[in-house]
Amino acid sequence: MSTQVKINDLGNAVQNVLNDYLEEVQETVTDVVVKEANDCAKDIRTQALAAGIPNHKYAKSWKTKITKQTAFETSAVVYSPSKYRLAHLLEHGHP
């Protein structure tokens, strides 16, 4: 793909190309973060069922949510909104 640009418009043309690239990278990063968060939640569900935890509600309770999305950062959290107390005990045990 080639575009003819006058020398006076070169700066703007380069900026437009960089902006397009930035948007593409942001979309890709967001897609990867969401996919990995969903995979993590799926793994937790599978591990909970494989460990023989009798409460299937625990395994089904895991959710994902994007917590921060800016031009330079995307983060997600995997959590159990209703069974967080049980998750803590299963993860760390009981003294």
N, C-alpha and C positions, 0 to 999 in steps of 0.2 A: 504494500500500500504506500503510494507516494503522494505527497501533497506539495504543491508549489506555494511558497510563502514569500512575501516580500521581506526584505531584510528588516524593515521597520516593525514587522509583525512577528518576527522570529521568537521574541521573548514570550509573547502571548501564545503562540503555537506550541512551544515547548511546555509552557504551564498547562495548557489544555491536555496535552498528552500525559503529563505527570498526574494531573487530577483524575483522568480516566484510569490510569494504572492504580492509583491509590484506592479508588472505589472498587476496582476489581479485587485488589488484595484484601480490603476490608470485608467484602462479601465472602471471599474464600476463608478467611480467618474465622469469621462468625459461623460459617457452615461447619468448619472443623470443630470449633469449640462446642457447638450444639450437638454434633454427632458424637463427640467423645463423652460429653455429659450424659447423653442418652445411653451410650454403651456402658458407662459406669453404673447407671441406675439399673440397667438390664443385668449386669454382672452381680450386683447386690441382690437383686431379686432371685437370680439363679442360685447364688451361694446360700441365701436364706432357706430356700426350698431344699437344697441338697444337704444342708446341715440338719435337717429334720426339725426345724422350728415349727411347732404344730399350728401356729397362727398364720394362716395364709394372708390375713389382712396386713400383717407386717410386711410381707414380701411385696404386696400390691401397693403399699402406701408410698413408695419412693417416687419422688418427683424431681424434675429439673427446672431451673429458672435462670434466665440471663440476668445477672445482677448489675453488670456495668457494661456499657457499650459506648465507646467514644471513638474518635478518629484513630486513636493509637492503641486502644486497649479494649478487649472483650473478655469478660469473665462470666462463668456460670457456677451455680451451686447445685449440688445433688443433696436432697434432704428428704426427711420423712416428717411431714407436718403433724401427723397424729400419733406417731409411735416413736418420737425422738427420745423419750426416756428409756424405752426398751433398746433402742439402737445404742445408746451410751453404755448400758449394762452389757450388751452382747459384745461390744467392741472392747471395753476395758475391764469387764468382770465386776464382781462385787466383793468388797473387802471382808 
